[in-house]
Amino acid sequence: MGEHMNNIETTAKSVELINNQLRTDLFTKDGKTQEKKLWENTFIKHQIDRRKSGDTFSISDHIRAMVYSLLSSGIVWDRIENEIDLPTGKILSVDEIFHQYEPEYILESDPAYLRDEIKKIGCVSQYTMKQMQALIDVNIPKLITFEHQYGGIDKLYKRFIDIDKSLKTLTLVLSHENSGYKMAQMGVALICEYLKNVGYEIAKPDRHICRILGSEYLALSGKKSVPPYEAIDIIAEMARTLNKSAAEVDYILWSYCASGYGEVCTVNKPKCDICVAKEYCNFSKKEL
C-alpha cells in the first residue's frame, strides 16, 4: 500500500472534482437536481448516520440490508429510482414484498413467489431465483443463529472488527467458501454492500471500482483490475485523505461509472471529453 501513497494523496483530488461535477451537472435533468442520486439522500448514508448515533440494528434491518445488496447484482440500479423513498432512501415496494423483513414470513415464503413479485417492479435479474432460495435456506437461518448465539448480529461482527478495523476480516469470514459464517450467493462485493446497508463504512469493490482504480485509469494499482481487498484499502486511504467516509468515496467513483448516474467513466465509449479527472487518468492520456 505504501508504494502508492503519494499517488493516492494526489489522485484523491480527482474525487472532489468528480463529486462537484456529479452534483452540479450530471445529477441534473431538465434543470432539476435528481435528489435521490445525491449521497446524503442514499439509504447507505442514512444507515451510517444511524450507526454513528448508536442505534441498534435488528435482524430485520440486517435482512433488508442483505436483500438490497442481493438486488443490486445484475440490474441497473437507476431503474428502481422511482421506488425509492427520498426521506429514508428505502425501496418501499421491496419492503412491502418482504413484509418489512419479518424473518418468519420470509422463511415461509416460496422463493418463486418472491422472485415474481420482484419482477413486477423491474428489479429481477438472472440471479434472483437463486438469491431468494439462498436467503430462505441459508442466510436468514444464519442471521437468526447469530442473533441467538451471540446476543446480536452486530455483537458477533464486532468480534471481527476488534481484530481488524478495516472490516476486511469481517468481509472475509462472511464471503469465503470455507468459512462457517459464509452467506450464500454473496461474494466480497455483495457482502460489502450488505455491510454498508447496515451502516458500516467500507467500499464495495465491484467491477466499476476495481476498474477505475486500476492501471488503465486512475492507476492506483499496478493491476488492470484491482483485487477486491486492495480496492478496499485504496478507497479507505483516499477517504482518510479527503476526510470523507469510505462509503461516500466509493459512491462518488461508482456514480461516475454507472449507467443512469454519471455515465462518464464507462467501459464502452467513456466520455473523456467531459471528464474532470483527465490529468489523473491513464486512459484519457492514451486517448490524446
C-alpha positions as CSV (number, residue, x, y, z in Angstrom):
1,M,0.0,0.0,0.0
2,G,2.8,2.4,0.9
3,E,4.3,2.4,-2.6
4,H,1.0,4.1,-3.9
5,M,0.6,6.6,-1.0
6,N,1.7,9.7,-2.9
7,N,-0.4,8.7,-5.9
8,I,-3.4,8.2,-3.6
9,E,-3.0,11.6,-2.0
10,T,-2.6,13.3,-5.3
11,T,-5.4,11.4,-7.1
12,A,-7.8,11.9,-4.2
13,K,-8.2,15.4,-5.6
14,S,-10.0,13.9,-8.6
15,V,-12.7,12.6,-6.3
16,E,-13.6,16.1,-5.3
17,L,-13.6,17.3,-8.9
18,I,-15.8,14.3,-9.9
19,N,-18.2,14.9,-6.9
20,N,-18.6,18.6,-7.9
21,Q,-19.4,17.6,-11.5
22,L,-21.9,15.0,-10.4
23,R,-23.7,17.4,-8.1
24,T,-23.7,20.4,-10.4
25,D,-24.1,18.9,-13.8
26,L,-24.6,15.1,-14.1
27,F,-27.2,14.7,-11.4
28,T,-29.5,17.2,-13.1
29,K,-32.3,16.6,-15.5
30,D,-34.4,19.2,-17.2
31,G,-32.7,21.8,-15.0
32,K,-33.7,20.0,-11.8
33,T,-31.4,18.1,-9.4
34,Q,-32.1,14.4,-9.1
35,E,-32.2,14.4,-5.4
36,K,-32.4,10.6,-4.9
37,K,-28.9,10.3,-6.5
38,L,-27.3,12.7,-4.1
39,W,-25.1,10.9,-1.5
40,E,-26.8,12.5,1.5
41,N,-30.2,11.0,0.4
42,T,-29.0,7.4,-0.1
43,F,-30.1,4.6,2.1
44,I,-26.5,3.8,3.0
45,K,-25.8,7.4,4.2
46,H,-28.9,7.2,6.4
47,Q,-27.7,3.9,7.9
48,I,-24.2,5.2,8.5
49,D,-25.7,8.1,10.4
50,R,-27.8,5.6,12.4
51,R,-24.8,3.6,13.4
52,K,-22.9,6.7,14.4
53,S,-25.7,7.8,16.6
54,G,-25.7,4.5,18.4
55,D,-28.9,3.0,17.0
56,T,-29.4,-0.8,17.4
57,F,-29.8,-2.7,14.2
58,S,-32.4,-5.5,14.4
59,I,-32.4,-8.8,12.5
60,S,-35.0,-7.2,10.2
61,D,-32.5,-4.3,9.5
62,H,-29.9,-6.9,8.5
63,I,-32.3,-8.8,6.3
64,R,-33.3,-5.6,4.5
65,A,-29.6,-4.8,4.0
66,M,-29.0,-8.2,2.6
67,V,-32.0,-8.1,0.2
68,Y,-31.0,-4.6,-1.1
69,S,-27.4,-6.0,-1.6
70,L,-28.6,-9.1,-3.5
71,L,-30.9,-7.0,-5.7
72,S,-28.0,-4.7,-6.6
73,S,-26.4,-7.6,-8.5
74,G,-27.2,-7.9,-12.2
75,I,-29.5,-4.9,-12.6
76,V,-29.1,-1.2,-13.5
77,W,-29.8,0.5,-10.1
78,D,-31.3,3.6,-11.9
79,R,-34.3,1.5,-13.0
80,I,-35.7,1.4,-9.4
81,E,-35.2,5.1,-8.6
82,N,-39.0,5.7,-8.7
83,E,-39.4,3.1,-6.0
84,I,-37.0,4.9,-3.5
85,D,-38.4,7.0,-0.7
86,L,-36.5,10.2,-0.6
87,P,-36.6,10.9,3.2
88,T,-35.3,7.5,4.1
89,G,-33.7,6.0,1.0
90,K,-35.7,2.8,1.5
91,I,-37.1,0.9,-1.5
92,L,-40.7,0.9,-0.3
93,S,-42.1,-1.6,-2.8
94,V,-39.4,-4.1,-2.0
95,D,-40.0,-3.6,1.7
96,E,-43.7,-4.5,1.1
97,I,-42.8,-7.6,-0.8
98,F,-40.8,-8.9,2.1
99,H,-43.4,-7.8,4.8
100,Q,-40.9,-5.3,6.3
101,Y,-38.4,-8.2,6.7
102,E,-40.2,-10.3,9.2
103,P,-38.0,-13.4,9.4
104,E,-40.9,-15.8,9.9
105,Y,-42.8,-14.5,6.9
106,I,-39.8,-14.8,4.6
107,L,-38.8,-18.3,5.8
108,E,-42.4,-19.5,5.0
109,S,-42.4,-17.8,1.6
110,D,-41.9,-19.5,-1.8
111,P,-38.7,-18.2,-3.4
112,A,-40.5,-18.3,-6.8
113,Y,-43.2,-16.0,-5.4
114,L,-40.7,-13.5,-4.1
115,R,-38.9,-13.6,-7.5
116,D,-42.1,-13.0,-9.4
117,E,-43.1,-10.1,-7.1
118,I,-39.6,-8.5,-7.5
119,K,-40.0,-9.0,-11.3
120,K,-43.2,-6.9,-11.2
121,I,-41.2,-3.8,-10.1
122,G,-38.3,-4.4,-12.6
123,C,-35.7,-5.5,-10.1
124,V,-35.3,-9.1,-11.2
125,S,-32.1,-10.5,-12.7
126,Q,-30.8,-13.8,-13.8
127,Y,-29.6,-14.4,-10.3
128,T,-32.8,-13.6,-8.4
129,M,-34.3,-17.1,-8.0
130,K,-31.0,-18.5,-6.6
131,Q,-30.7,-15.5,-4.3
132,M,-34.2,-15.9,-2.9
133,Q,-33.5,-19.6,-2.3
134,A,-30.3,-18.8,-0.6
135,L,-31.9,-16.1,1.6
136,I,-34.5,-18.6,2.8
137,D,-32.4,-21.8,3.1
138,V,-29.1,-20.4,4.3
139,N,-28.8,-16.7,5.1
140,I,-31.7,-15.8,7.3
141,P,-31.3,-19.0,9.3
142,K,-27.6,-18.0,9.9
143,L,-28.6,-14.5,10.9
144,I,-31.1,-16.0,13.4
145,T,-28.3,-18.2,14.7
146,F,-26.0,-15.2,15.1
147,E,-28.7,-13.3,16.9
148,H,-29.4,-16.2,19.4
149,Q,-25.9,-17.4,19.9
150,Y,-24.1,-14.1,20.3
151,G,-26.8,-11.9,21.7
152,G,-27.0,-9.9,18.4
153,I,-25.7,-9.9,14.9
154,D,-23.6,-6.8,15.4
155,K,-22.1,-8.3,18.6
156,L,-20.7,-11.1,16.5
157,Y,-19.5,-8.8,13.8
158,K,-17.8,-6.6,16.5
159,R,-15.5,-9.5,17.4
160,F,-14.0,-9.4,13.9
161,I,-14.0,-5.6,13.7
162,D,-12.0,-5.5,17.0
163,I,-9.4,-7.7,15.3
164,D,-9.4,-5.7,12.1
165,K,-11.0,-2.3,12.0
166,S,-10.7,-2.2,8.1
167,L,-13.6,-4.7,8.0
168,K,-11.7,-6.9,5.6
169,T,-11.6,-9.8,8.1
170,L,-15.4,-9.5,8.7
171,T,-15.9,-9.4,4.9
172,L,-13.7,-12.4,4.5
173,V,-15.5,-14.6,7.1
174,L,-18.9,-13.7,5.6
175,S,-17.8,-14.4,2.0
176,H,-15.2,-17.1,2.0
177,E,-16.3,-20.5,0.8
178,N,-14.5,-22.3,3.7
179,S,-16.0,-20.1,6.4
180,G,-18.8,-21.3,8.7
181,Y,-20.2,-17.8,8.6
182,K,-20.4,-17.7,4.7
183,M,-23.5,-16.2,3.3
184,A,-24.8,-18.0,0.2
185,Q,-24.9,-16.2,-3.2
186,M,-22.7,-13.4,-1.8
187,G,-19.1,-12.8,-2.7
188,V,-16.9,-10.0,-1.4
189,A,-18.6,-7.2,-3.3
190,L,-22.1,-8.1,-2.2
191,I,-21.0,-8.7,1.4
192,C,-19.5,-5.2,1.4
193,E,-22.7,-3.7,0.0
194,Y,-24.7,-5.6,2.7
195,L,-22.4,-4.2,5.4
196,K,-22.8,-0.7,4.0
197,N,-26.5,-1.2,4.2
198,V,-26.3,-1.7,8.0
199,G,-24.1,1.4,8.4
200,Y,-20.5,0.0,8.2
201,E,-18.1,2.3,6.4
202,I,-16.4,0.2,3.7
203,A,-16.1,0.4,-0.1
204,K,-17.9,-2.1,-2.4
205,P,-15.2,-3.4,-4.7
206,D,-17.4,-4.1,-7.7
207,R,-16.4,-4.1,-11.4
208,H,-16.7,-0.3,-11.7
209,I,-14.5,0.4,-8.7
210,C,-11.9,-2.3,-9.4
211,R,-11.6,-0.9,-13.0
212,I,-11.4,2.8,-12.3
213,L,-8.7,2.3,-9.7
214,G,-6.7,0.1,-11.9
215,S,-3.6,0.8,-14.1
216,E,-5.5,1.8,-17.2
217,Y,-7.5,4.6,-15.4
218,L,-6.6,6.3,-12.1
219,A,-3.6,4.0,-11.8
220,L,-3.7,3.5,-8.0
221,S,-2.5,-0.1,-8.6
222,G,-0.2,-1.8,-11.0
223,K,-3.1,-4.2,-11.9
224,K,-5.6,-3.6,-14.7
225,S,-8.4,-4.7,-12.4
226,V,-7.6,-4.1,-8.7
227,P,-8.2,-7.1,-6.5
228,P,-11.2,-6.6,-4.1
229,Y,-9.3,-6.3,-0.8
230,E,-6.7,-4.0,-2.4
231,A,-9.5,-1.8,-3.7
232,I,-11.0,-1.6,-0.2
233,D,-7.6,-0.4,1.1
234,I,-7.2,2.2,-1.6
235,I,-10.7,3.7,-1.1
236,A,-10.1,3.8,2.7
237,E,-6.8,5.7,2.2
238,M,-8.5,8.1,-0.3
239,A,-11.3,8.6,2.3
240,R,-8.8,9.5,5.0
241,T,-7.1,12.0,2.7
242,L,-10.4,13.6,1.9
243,N,-11.9,13.4,5.4
244,K,-14.9,11.5,4.0
245,S,-16.3,8.1,4.7
246,A,-15.0,5.2,2.5
247,A,-18.7,4.5,1.6
248,E,-19.0,8.1,0.2
249,V,-15.8,8.0,-1.8
250,D,-16.9,4.6,-3.2
251,Y,-20.3,6.1,-4.1
252,I,-18.7,9.1,-5.9
253,L,-16.5,6.9,-8.1
254,W,-19.2,4.3,-8.7
255,S,-21.6,7.0,-9.8
256,Y,-19.1,8.3,-12.3
257,C,-19.1,4.9,-14.0
258,A,-22.6,3.6,-13.5
259,S,-25.5,3.6,-16.1
260,G,-28.2,6.1,-15.2
261,Y,-25.8,8.1,-12.9
262,G,-22.7,9.9,-14.1
263,E,-22.0,7.6,-17.1
264,V,-18.7,9.3,-17.8
265,C,-16.1,6.6,-17.0
266,T,-17.9,3.7,-18.7
267,V,-16.3,0.6,-20.1
268,N,-17.6,1.3,-23.6
269,K,-17.1,4.7,-25.0
270,P,-16.0,6.6,-21.9
271,K,-16.7,10.4,-22.2
272,C,-13.1,11.5,-21.7
273,D,-14.1,14.9,-23.4
274,I,-16.1,15.9,-20.3
275,C,-14.1,14.0,-17.7
276,V,-12.8,16.4,-14.9
277,A,-10.2,13.8,-13.8
278,K,-8.3,13.7,-17.0
279,E,-5.0,14.7,-15.6
280,Y,-5.1,11.8,-13.2
281,C,-6.2,9.2,-15.7
282,N,-4.0,7.0,-17.9
283,F,-6.9,6.2,-20.2
284,S,-7.6,9.8,-21.2
285,K,-3.9,10.4,-21.7
286,K,-3.8,7.4,-24.0
287,E,-6.7,8.8,-26.0
288,L,-4.8,12.1,-26.7
